[in-house]
């Protein structure tokens, strides 16, 4: 067949691109009368054939051997056209060559026929265009980083909410809303509508459409993406989507198709398009090597961050990241290593002048390389920070306003009661002073309760956590709850058997349940049903309970449900806000649910609230399961006369002079001998010089060395010395079990004389 086969085109190609053709092209000759296929070594390598056998000739059926199955049918159809009379052949498809490597190739061929029209030879070249395909994909990614217009449309409405960029893409004046008819009228007949008509099913698929701009009549290509979401307001559904201009891509596609006739033009056009996008893009574009070093960066890096290409090439990608963002880099690289794209990722990148810019990145791995596109969103981040600060200050204003109102009322009761008592005593009417002292005491107790609720809300209260059986605790409250609810409200308990134990402060949990029960009672003015339920709950993945996210794990759930008035969505959204209440003035501080929320969050749990007007409300407390031995909840029902001392020696350390004088007076009245110190330094001097001491009483929040540190030193010098801590609030003492050692007790300010007397005897007696 040597006299009929033409010379290898790759070896005889004229012109200055001969060397390139040798590297990129493989040639074949199809001898139809002989049914043989002849090809050069390059073609054989592309298609996974033996080069020597290809040179000597193979059955024509072997032409399809290297074509991957997904592309084989359309190649067969094209070749069938050649055999039936077509003059030229031009196809792009994928082949699997030696070693299983997949390449994109472009095949072009022509036919030779005899005078009767019968096919004699079919010759052509196979060109490797894998790199071109990669560049085309890079071009597509870069173009999607351009301007994007957003829209939102709810079914049943004739208008859609749109962004200013959306209007500009359509050639309309920027506005917040547009009629759907106006939007869709701009779409060319036969193309998909931008906003689909009412009643069509499914999410918004990716679609491309031509529009005629409203301002200049220019035809542009737009792409649309979006998805369907339920609409909580109308009960229907809404579409949220984006559009962006893909005219350059469409024009580039048309140009590429036009220039596909010759290899030289295709290479030149590919280079021009790549350089145009690379050089003119306003977003950061980079290529990372398999070793995660900068391989290439586009000129936008200089405009935005001040770096020239030679300043970064070869350097590790992580050198510019903010230290706080560096920790998550390993996870990002691991995902990219698995072939996953990473999108919508905000990272801080250091500019050449040392300032950090927030960049929103998209990373796409391909063939070991990583392609990244980043948009500077620093201004957006600054606006978000300003919004958060504004919201924070609004919350602080609401909190301080509520505090000022309630505390001023209570201080009025305290100061007024004491002033009136002083006047009655001065007038010799001492018997009338008792009622005013009682008024002052009640106001002071209300102030203490308010402070306690604030600490609970802010998750700063001191907790005495211990293993708790929810069923035992709820059952022990049944009688008290029935008396609290009254005759009009029925109480039902639905307690799951074999409930898991949890670790929490039983007194605070009782208070939380009682708070919820009182709220439920007030929501049922005409009576109703209150149900308290317990259950074991296993959460397998992160989910929502009410408006709260709950992590995977095992929880003990305590639910309090009523059949009362329920809450509207706007009320439900603010139910945990401090000082928010729907009760009449004077009938609630608005801190009840805030306290419950803060307490449960401090124990590591979550709170979910579900309510519907006219149906009722359910509040669910999720407390983490305790793994380990079950312990029953103990109740302290000891009552009796105020315990007194027997002359024991007590060292009192308190920096507030008024509190110090008051506590010393109480100690002496209870029968103890007290020595005072104003701080830890003075207390240590007394510890070194004083005789036997039976008890150390110290405030936690002392200036300089705090009370806990003082206790450590005192114990080192006097190992058996009992310690009683007093605390109004101390961040390190929020968890009693972690703060206290054997022989130590804690009492929260303010406290009554009877409470102090009881704790003193417990501490001196060694109980804890």
Buried (B, 14 or more C-beta within 10 A) or exposed (E): EEEEBEEBBBEEBEEEBEEBBBEBBBBBBBBBEBEBBBBBBBBBBBBBBEBEEBBEBBEBEBBBBBBEEEBBEEBEEBBEEBEEEBEEBEBBBBBBBBEEEEBBBBBBBBBBBEEEEEBBBBBBBBBBBBEBBBBBEBBEBBBBBEEBBBBBBBBEBEBBBBBBBBBBBBBBEEEEEBEBEBBBEBBEEEBBBBBBEEEEEEEBEEBEBBBBBBEEEEEBBBBBBBEBEEBEEEEEEBBBBBBBBBBBBBEBEEBBEEBBEEBEBBBEBBEEBBEBBBEEBBBBBBBBBEEBBBBBBBBBBBEBBEBEEEEBEEEEBEEBBEEEBEEEBEEBBEBBEEEEBBEEBEBBBBBEEEEBBBBBBBBBBEEEBBBBBBBBBBEEBEEEEEEEEEEEEEEEEBBEEBBEEBBEBBEEBBEBBBEBBEEBBEEEEEEBBEEBBEBBBBBBEBBBBBBBBBBBBBBBBBBBBBBBBBBBBBBBBEEEBBEBBEEEBBBEBEBBEEBBBBBBBBEBBBBBBBBBBBBBBBBBEEBBBBBBBBBBBEBEEEEEBBEBEBEEEBBBBBBBBBBBBBBEEEEBEEBBBBBBBBEEEEEBBBBBBBBBBBBBBBBBBBBBBBBEEEEBBBBBBBBBBBEEEEBEBEEEEEEEEBBEBEEBBBBBBBBBEEBBEBBBEBBEEBBBEBBBBBBBEEBBEBBEEEEEBBBBBBBBBBEEBBBBEBBEBBBEEBEEBBBBBBBBBBEEBBBBEEBBEEBBBBBBBBBEEEEBBBBBBBBBEEEB
